[in-house]
Amino acid sequence: MAAARKGTVGVVGLGIMGGAFAGNLTEAGWRVIGYDIDPARCRALARLGVEIAADVGEVARKAPTVITSLPSPKALASTVATIVKTKVPRRVFVEASTFTIEDKTAAEKKLRKAGHVMLDCPMSGTGAQARVRDLVVYASGNAAEIDKQRPMLAAFTRAVHDVGDFGNGSRMKYVANLLVAIHNVASAEAMVLGIKAGLPPQLIYDLIKIGAGNSRVFELRGPMMVKDDYASNVTMKISIWQKDMDVIGGFARKIRVPTPMFDASSAVYIKARKSGYDDQDTAAVCAVLEKMAGVKRGRAKKR
């Protein structure tokens, strides 16, 4: 009954982020219709009470509001094409992925032509934060629709901000993720400096956390660096993060903004990919810097 009172929402893309959205919405009393191309993800979310649809079209037929959390622009274009072809009544699409503004604008135009509304709503936060509803929504687009979606968005986030015209959500996400990219590598660099200097990793983490050098990124990724384990609790895969890095770098170049710190951090992520950490957490840049520094301790397990 609680689900019926709160309403129905669809989630297309049940990965680390989308899966957390769906799980938390279900727990909060919403009826959630989910879909993912990965059967394992569908089974995992079904165990949490999410109703699994046969395809994207079924999600759109059953849910007046649909959240999309997708891994690539190609996946977004395919999803939009299916929805347009399905010819369902007016729907509101909350696009939560990190893509170029051009890719999102193209999707918005096609959905609008088909009678739908699309909001550009990237989320600030990691997979670990998503699991505990510690996300901030950068919502942009139709202000009236954003207001209507606030109760639903509040069910799996801690704050919803209307940042204005469509595309501003993505612009804000680029700014936030630029800092995340830098803070993550900076956290690893500091950890490696301390470890090679002979300080215990846990001591480094405990004292940085309570000092002036702390950051939310250090708090989230530092424990993985302490344990030298980047596969057990992945919050953002390096392979997926590279997509975000490319989007941010391209946007900065387009508007002619120099990004020396971001560019320096980018080289470390690229090295992490070449070193076989694609499916591990972005905190694995610590392992890369340790190898460069000649630090000897147990390596992170590779899958």
C-alpha angles and dihedrals in degrees: 000000000000090000092051091051094050096043141233127294131179126218120198110192115037099195126125094305102028091045090054091049091052095045094049093045090052092049090049092057104265124133104239125198109194138185136183133163088231110084091201091059090048091052092048093052093043088061087058092054101266113143107232117220124212092234145343091277092060091051090053092047094052104036126060089199122042127190115206119203105172138168101225145015087248090059090049093050091048092049092050092048091053092049093049090048092049090061098210124169120272112312134181115229119201105200107202102170128105109246137137116287088241092058092048093045091052090052092046093052093051093048092046091051088054091052100261136120124232124195123198102225115160117179126231109218144063131265089264090054091046091058091059096039092252095140133121119214119218097200121188136170131047105025095205091053092047089055091050091052096049096095091052094045091047089060092072105021139055099224139018119200125188103215097180134245122035109280096032089097090060092044090054090047091054090054092048095045092048087062092044090054092051096041091051094054091040089053091052092046091053092046092052092047090054095044094050089047088061101257119139111252093232092052090051091052095045095050098041089050092061096039140076094271095063125118136174088250092054090050092052101040101029094080090056090051090050091053094039087227119128100159106058099068109019114188097172125007115228090230091058092041090057088064089056091047091053092049093050094045092049092049093049092050091047093057092037100244116153113230107184095158093046092047091051091051091047091063090058093052090050090052089050090055092049089049093059102260097121095122096040130087120282087246085079088088082086090065089050093052091045090057091048089051094047093243112165119211137112111308124231112264113254122217 
